Amino acid sequence: MLPLADSTNLAFHADWSRSSRFFTSPVRYVTVISNGVVTPRPNYNAGATLNRVNFRFAWRDVPIGPTKAEFALYVQNAFNHLDRGYAFAAGNGLSAAQQAAQSVVNLLPPRVFGAEVRLQF
């Protein structure tokens, strides 16, 4: 926090969160059916990772009448990194038409810009 000449302060916050690849599905083997022959083979669903950088800049303790306010600007996922929230196996691994299990993946939000106003009373 950086105090200004009056009673207000400037604050800057940055954070980075990173996780290595992790597997969110218990499916380790996918059964392949070829010409009626069932052959298990090892196959892994894609792992989910996380790599996020966020920033927040705030002007704090701004007097407004009998109360104080804070004005802030922020950006989440500053580098617009595409992350999977989670993945899990779905579908039929024993289907001749679709031999491999399907993975349902939900993506985390893209870059987000925002502003906040807080009043203390």
N, C-alpha and C positions, 0 to 999 in steps of 0.2 A: 504494500500500500504506500502511496506517495502523497504526503500531506501537501495541500496547496496553501497559498497565502491566507485565504479565508479559512473557514472551518470545514471545508470540504476535502475529500480525498479521492485520489485516482487509484483504482485497483486493476491489476491485470492477472489473469489466471490462464494457464495452459496445462493440459493434461494429455497423456498418451497412454492408450491401453493396447496391449498386444498379447495375444495368446498363440501358442504354437498350434499346429494342426492336431485336431482331436476327432475321434470317430464317434458319431452319435447314433449309430445303428448297430444292433447286435448281429446283423447278417454278415457272416464271414465266408460263407460258401454259397455259391449259386449253382443250381443244378441245371446242366445243359442237357437238352433232349434232342438227339439227332438221329433221324430214321428209327425212332422208337427205342433207342439205346439211351439210358440215363447215365450220365457221367458227371459226378460232382467235381468241381474245380475251385480252387481258392480265388476269391474275388472280393475286393473291398469297396464299400461306398466311399465317395469322396469325403474327406474330412472337412470340418468347418474351422475356419481361422478367424481371427479378429485383429484388426490393425486400424485404430481410430485416433485422430488428433482433434482436440477441441480447444477453442479459445473463447475467452470472455473478458470484456473491457467494461469497467463500471466507474461512474462518477457518483461517489457516495456522500452521504450526510449533507445533502443540499437542503438548506432551510426553505420551507414553504409554509409561511404563516407560523402556527404553533407546532408544526410537525416537521419531520425530515423525510427526504425522499432519496431514492437511488435510481439512476438511469443507466441501463446497461445494454450493450450490443454483444451478440455472441454468434459463433459459427460452430456447428457440430459437424464432424467428419470433414474437416477443413480441406483435405486433399482428395475428397470424393472417392475414397477407396471402396470398392465393392466387396462387401462381406456377407457371408451367409449367417443368418441367425441360428439356424439349426437345420439338420437334414435327418430324415428317417426313412427307413425302407417301407415301401408300399408296393402293391401289385403282386402278381403271382409268379414266383420263380419256377413253377412247374408247368407253365403253359408252353405248348409247342409253338404257338404264335409269338409269344414274348418270353424268351428263355431266361433273361436276366431280370432280377428284381429291380423295380423302379425306385428312384429316390425323389422324395418331395423336399424341396428346398425353399425356405422363406428367407428373403433378403432383408438386411437391415436398411434403414432409410438412407438415401443419398445425402449429399451436402445440404445442410439446413442453416439459413440465416434467420436471426430473430432479434427482437428487442424486448426489454422488460422495464417496467416501472413499478417500484415498490414504495409504499408509503408506511411510515411508522407512526402510529397514533395510539 
